[in-house]
């Protein structure tokens, strides 16, 4: 969670589903970054940032809007044994990286380029047209978003 405070705020605390998790000092410019894992696990959780002054007096509360990451994945057709040893494809949304699964085993992963495209080297993982190859897309936190 990234946020900005004004006034005499010294630190913030995160409350998830009515339970305080921990606290974080506010930077000199009034901003803060709060790592939420493993406290927030669902968009249905109730998250509230609470601001305090240096004496521990509560100054403000703010509900945190929780959203789910989303994304799509398209993998172009791949010719086994062809001259191009790459699977090419595109992604949309919050996709950060893709992984190749061949016959149920993940081979490795590849970051998605800034324009949402990827190029994945397939050799020696895919050797036959009978191999089951699946591209899987993930967000930056490792949540699976799509597969093809």
N, C-alpha and C positions, 0 to 999 in steps of 0.2 A: 504494500500500500504506500503510495507516495502522497504527501500532503504538505500544506503550508499553513502556518499559524501566524497570528499577529499579536501584538501586545506583550504581556508578561509571561507567556507560556514558556515553561522550562523543560517539561517533558510530556510525553503522551503515553497512554496505556491503551491496549487493545482488549476489548471485551468481546468474547465470542459465546453466543448463546447464554449470556448472563454470567459468565465466568471470566475474570481477568486472567489474561495469559502472561503478559510481562510488560515491561515499560521500556521506553526508548527516549534518550535525550533529543531535544530539538537542536538542529544546527544553528549556528550564529545568524544565518539569513532567514531563520524561521521555518525552514523546510525539514522534512523527515522522510525516511524510508523505513518501512516496517516489513520484515520478513514474516510471512503469515503461516508458513507450513510448520508443523502439521496441524496448527490450530483451526484453520478454515479448510474444510474438506468438501463443501457443497455450496452451490449458489443459494440453497435454502437455509444456510446458517445465518444467524443474526450477528452482524459485526458492527461494533461501535467504537470509534476512536474518542478517547476522553483526554482533554487537555488540563494540565495542572501548572500552577506557579511553583516557584522554588520552595515555598513553605508547605506544599502538598495540598493546597486548596483547589478544588475542582473549579475550572473556569468555563468549560464548554464541553458539549457532546455533539458528535456528528455521526449519523448512520452512514455506513459504507455501502455503496451500491456494488453488489457482487454480480459479475457476469460470467458466462461460460465461454471458453475459447471455442472457436469454430474454424473449420477449414475444409477444403476439398483437395483432391488429388486426381490427376489424370496422367496415366502412363501410356506413352505411345507404343505401338506394336514393335516387338523386338524379333529380329530374325536370328535364330540360333545358328551359329557358325558363319554368319555373315561378316562383311568387312568392318562393320561398325560394332564394336564390343560394348557399347553403352546403351542403357535404357534412358531415353529422354522423356521428360515430362514437365508438367506445370502444376502449380499449387495456388490456392487462394487463401485468404484469411490469415489465421494465426499460425500457419504451418512454419516451423523453424527448421526441421530436418526430416529426412526420410530414411527408412531402413529397408533392406531387401531381405525377404524370407524365401529360401529355396528349400522345397520339400520339408517344410515345417521348422527349419533351422534358420535363425537370423545370421546373416553373413557379416554385415558391418553397417555403418550409418554414414550419411552424407548431408552436410548443411545445404539448405536451399539458398540459391542466389537471391540477391535483393529484389530482382524482378519476378520472383516466384518460380523460376525454372530450376531444373536440376538435370544433371547428367551423371549416371551411375554406372561405373565399370562393372561388368558382369562376369568376367572370366577370372578364375576357372569355376565359378559357382554354378553357372547354367551351362550344362553340357549337352542336353537333349531336349527335344520338343516334348518329351514326357515329363520333364521336371516341372514341378508346380512353383512358379515364381510369383510372389506377391510383393508389391510396394506398399509400405505403411507410412503414413504421415503423422508427425507428432508436433505438439506445441513446445515451447521452450522449457516447460516444466516436466516434459516426458509423458504427457497425456496423449493417448492415441486419438486422432481426429478423423482419419479416413484410411481406407485400404482399397487397393485394386490389383 
